[in-house]
Amino acid sequence: MVKYLIFFVIIAFWKTSFAQFTDTTHYYAGYQSTGSVNKTNDGDSYLLNNAVKLGIRKKSISLNASNTWVYGKQDRNLTNNDFSSSLDFNLYKTLPHLFYWGLANYNTSYSLKINNQLLTGLGIAYNLIDKKNTLLNISNGILYDKSDLYLNDTTRDVYHTFRNSLRLLFRFNVHNIIIADGSGFLQNSLNDKNDYIIRSNANLSLKLMKWLSFTTSFSYNRQNRTQRENLMLSYGLTLERYF
């Protein structure tokens, strides 16, 4: 247990992110990690949430890649071993505040009983509010879902479907001291109303110094086809710089 605690403390203090583009800033690369540890006389648990992000942005297009890994145990039993990798682009050659997007996303998740899942698709997005310190964006599109799931410990479900993907994204910056950001997805199958995916995450950061913030992260995910869900609340420190 001690080695897990030491590992968490190290990565929690070295979370690096690159969160803002300017006229002279076109690239970003970041690593982030949050987690939680609990130990009592009756048992112990821990959760580690890690992400690596890369991005390029020009005047008319942006390209982003990200990888996330969540790993957790409770009383030495595995609870999370969830990996997600995504590549997306935004094309800004339309009306003001309106742009096109494309996405390819691969997931595997112990907690949600996902053996393999590939989501690809296209859509449009619109900035309802687009100011220096406030962003509120809504997007919609169609995804192709090819999945290999476990309905239970012995029943495997390999199938494909088309989904409508609705997303709400927000970011608020209060005097560059308190920053809140997050997104929520509702992805319904076009063939089965009971087959839907919910994904949401939110972060609240309090700047301690210009380059240092305390961050609390919340995420909730549900794969209704497998009747599985997870909810995670974690915290850590953020080292941040812009270039």
C-alpha positions as CSV (number, residue, x, y, z in Angstrom):
1,M,0.0,0.0,0.0
2,V,2.9,2.4,0.8
3,K,4.3,2.1,-2.7
4,Y,0.9,3.0,-4.2
5,L,0.7,6.1,-1.9
6,I,4.2,7.2,-2.8
7,F,3.4,6.8,-6.6
8,F,0.2,8.8,-6.3
9,V,1.9,11.7,-4.4
10,I,4.6,11.9,-7.0
11,I,2.3,12.0,-10.0
12,A,-0.3,14.3,-8.3
13,F,2.4,16.9,-7.8
14,W,3.5,16.7,-11.5
15,K,0.4,17.3,-13.5
16,T,1.2,19.4,-16.5
17,S,-1.3,20.9,-19.0
18,F,-1.4,23.3,-21.9
19,A,-4.8,24.9,-22.1
20,Q,-4.8,28.0,-24.2
21,F,-3.9,29.0,-27.8
22,T,-3.0,32.5,-28.9
23,D,-1.9,34.1,-32.2
24,T,1.6,32.8,-31.6
25,T,0.7,29.5,-29.8
26,H,0.0,26.7,-32.2
27,Y,1.1,23.5,-30.4
28,Y,0.5,21.9,-27.0
29,A,1.5,18.7,-25.2
30,G,0.4,17.8,-21.7
31,Y,0.4,15.1,-19.1
32,Q,-2.1,15.1,-16.2
33,S,-2.8,12.9,-13.3
34,T,-5.2,12.9,-10.4
35,G,-6.2,10.3,-7.9
36,S,-7.4,9.3,-4.5
37,V,-6.3,7.0,-1.7
38,N,-8.3,5.6,1.2
39,K,-7.0,3.3,4.0
40,T,-8.9,2.2,7.1
41,N,-8.6,-0.7,9.5
42,D,-11.1,-2.6,7.4
43,G,-9.6,-2.2,4.0
44,D,-8.0,0.2,1.5
45,S,-8.6,1.5,-2.0
46,Y,-6.9,3.8,-4.5
47,L,-7.7,5.3,-7.9
48,L,-5.3,6.8,-10.4
49,N,-6.4,8.8,-13.4
50,N,-3.8,9.7,-16.0
51,A,-4.0,11.5,-19.4
52,V,-1.6,12.5,-22.2
53,K,-2.7,15.1,-24.7
54,L,-1.2,16.5,-27.9
55,G,-2.6,19.2,-30.1
56,I,-2.0,21.5,-33.1
57,R,-4.1,24.5,-34.0
58,K,-3.9,26.8,-37.0
59,K,-6.3,29.5,-38.2
60,S,-8.7,27.2,-39.9
61,I,-8.1,23.8,-38.4
62,S,-7.1,22.0,-35.2
63,L,-6.0,18.5,-34.5
64,N,-6.0,16.8,-31.1
65,A,-4.9,13.4,-29.8
66,S,-5.4,12.1,-26.2
67,N,-4.9,9.0,-24.2
68,T,-6.4,8.4,-20.8
69,W,-5.9,5.5,-18.3
70,V,-7.8,4.9,-15.1
71,Y,-6.6,2.2,-12.7
72,G,-8.0,1.3,-9.3
73,K,-8.2,-1.4,-6.7
74,Q,-10.3,-1.9,-3.6
75,D,-9.1,-4.4,-1.0
76,R,-6.7,-5.8,-3.6
77,N,-9.6,-6.5,-6.0
78,L,-9.4,-4.7,-9.4
79,T,-12.1,-2.1,-9.9
80,N,-10.8,-0.1,-12.8
81,N,-8.5,-0.7,-15.7
82,D,-10.0,1.6,-18.3
83,F,-8.1,3.0,-21.4
84,S,-9.3,5.4,-24.0
85,S,-7.5,6.9,-27.0
86,S,-9.0,9.5,-29.3
87,L,-8.1,11.6,-32.3
88,D,-10.2,14.5,-33.4
89,F,-10.1,17.5,-35.7
90,N,-12.1,20.8,-36.0
91,L,-12.5,22.7,-39.2
92,Y,-13.2,26.4,-38.9
93,K,-14.2,27.4,-42.4
94,T,-17.9,28.2,-41.9
95,L,-20.1,30.8,-40.3
96,P,-18.7,32.6,-37.2
97,H,-18.9,30.4,-34.1
98,L,-19.8,27.3,-36.2
99,F,-17.4,24.6,-37.1
100,Y,-17.2,20.9,-38.3
101,W,-15.6,18.1,-36.3
102,G,-14.4,14.6,-36.9
103,L,-13.6,11.9,-34.3
104,A,-12.0,8.5,-33.9
105,N,-12.2,7.0,-30.4
106,Y,-11.0,3.6,-29.1
107,N,-12.0,2.3,-25.6
108,T,-11.5,-0.7,-23.5
109,S,-12.8,-0.7,-19.9
110,Y,-12.8,-3.3,-17.1
111,S,-15.4,-1.3,-15.1
112,L,-17.9,-0.9,-18.0
113,K,-17.3,-4.4,-19.4
114,I,-16.0,-3.1,-22.7
115,N,-13.5,-5.5,-24.3
116,N,-13.1,-3.3,-27.4
117,Q,-15.0,-0.3,-28.8
118,L,-14.3,1.8,-31.8
119,L,-16.3,5.0,-32.5
120,T,-15.8,7.1,-35.6
121,G,-17.9,10.0,-37.0
122,L,-18.5,13.5,-38.1
123,G,-20.7,16.4,-37.0
124,I,-21.1,20.1,-36.4
125,A,-20.6,22.4,-33.4
126,Y,-21.7,25.9,-32.4
127,N,-20.3,28.2,-29.7
128,L,-23.4,29.6,-27.9
129,I,-21.0,31.8,-25.8
130,D,-17.5,32.5,-27.1
131,K,-15.7,35.1,-24.9
132,K,-12.2,35.3,-23.5
133,N,-13.3,33.9,-20.1
134,T,-16.4,32.0,-21.0
135,L,-17.1,29.3,-23.5
136,L,-20.3,27.3,-24.0
137,N,-20.4,24.9,-26.9
138,I,-23.0,22.5,-28.2
139,S,-22.4,19.9,-30.9
140,N,-24.1,17.0,-32.6
141,G,-23.2,14.3,-35.1
142,I,-23.4,10.7,-36.2
143,L,-21.0,8.0,-35.0
144,Y,-20.4,4.5,-36.2
145,D,-20.0,2.2,-33.2
146,K,-18.3,-1.2,-33.5
147,S,-18.2,-2.9,-30.1
148,D,-17.1,-6.1,-28.4
149,L,-18.8,-6.1,-24.9
150,Y,-19.4,-8.4,-22.0
151,L,-23.1,-8.5,-21.0
152,N,-22.0,-10.6,-18.0
153,D,-19.0,-12.6,-17.0
154,T,-19.7,-15.3,-19.7
155,T,-21.8,-13.7,-22.4
156,R,-20.0,-11.8,-25.1
157,D,-21.8,-9.3,-27.4
158,V,-20.1,-8.3,-30.7
159,Y,-22.2,-5.9,-32.7
160,H,-22.3,-2.5,-34.5
161,T,-24.7,0.4,-34.6
162,F,-25.0,4.1,-35.6
163,R,-25.3,6.6,-32.8
164,N,-26.4,10.2,-32.5
165,S,-23.8,12.0,-30.4
166,L,-24.9,15.1,-28.5
167,R,-22.3,17.0,-26.5
168,L,-22.3,20.1,-24.3
169,L,-18.9,21.7,-23.4
170,F,-18.1,24.6,-21.1
171,R,-15.3,26.6,-19.7
172,F,-15.4,29.5,-17.2
173,N,-12.5,31.5,-15.9
174,V,-13.1,33.8,-12.9
175,H,-10.4,36.4,-12.7
176,N,-7.9,33.8,-13.7
177,I,-8.1,32.4,-10.2
178,I,-11.0,29.9,-10.4
179,I,-11.3,27.8,-13.6
180,A,-14.2,25.3,-14.2
181,D,-14.4,23.2,-17.4
182,G,-16.0,20.0,-18.5
183,S,-18.1,18.2,-21.1
184,G,-21.1,15.8,-21.3
185,F,-22.0,13.3,-24.0
186,L,-25.3,11.5,-24.7
187,Q,-24.8,8.9,-27.5
188,N,-28.0,7.1,-28.4
189,S,-28.2,4.1,-30.8
190,L,-30.4,4.9,-33.8
191,N,-31.7,1.3,-33.7
192,D,-32.4,0.7,-30.0
193,K,-33.6,3.4,-27.5
194,N,-32.3,1.3,-24.6
195,D,-28.8,1.3,-26.0
196,Y,-27.1,4.5,-25.0
197,I,-23.8,5.8,-23.6
198,I,-23.4,8.7,-21.1
199,R,-20.0,10.2,-20.6
200,S,-19.3,13.3,-18.5
201,N,-16.4,15.0,-16.8
202,A,-15.9,18.3,-14.9
203,N,-12.8,20.0,-13.4
204,L,-12.6,22.8,-10.9
205,S,-9.2,24.4,-10.4
206,L,-8.0,27.0,-7.9
207,K,-4.9,28.8,-8.8
208,L,-2.4,28.9,-6.0
209,M,0.3,30.6,-8.1
210,K,0.4,31.7,-11.8
211,W,1.7,28.2,-12.7
212,L,0.2,26.1,-9.9
213,S,-3.4,25.1,-9.3
214,F,-5.2,22.7,-7.0
215,T,-7.6,20.6,-9.1
216,T,-10.6,18.5,-8.3
217,S,-12.0,16.2,-11.1
218,F,-15.3,14.5,-11.4
219,S,-16.4,12.0,-14.0
220,Y,-19.4,9.7,-14.6
221,N,-19.8,7.1,-17.3
222,R,-22.6,4.6,-18.2
223,Q,-22.7,1.9,-20.9
224,N,-26.4,1.0,-20.7
225,R,-26.1,-2.1,-23.0
226,T,-23.9,-3.7,-20.3
227,Q,-25.8,-2.1,-17.4
228,R,-22.5,-0.8,-16.0
229,E,-21.5,2.6,-14.8
230,N,-18.6,4.3,-12.9
231,L,-18.3,7.5,-10.9
232,M,-15.0,9.0,-10.0
233,L,-13.9,11.9,-7.8
234,S,-10.2,12.7,-7.7
235,Y,-7.9,15.5,-6.8
236,G,-4.3,16.7,-7.4
237,L,-2.0,19.6,-8.2
238,T,-1.6,21.2,-11.7
239,L,1.5,22.7,-13.1
240,E,0.6,24.8,-16.1
241,R,2.5,26.8,-18.7
242,Y,1.6,28.4,-22.1
243,F,3.9,28.5,-25.1
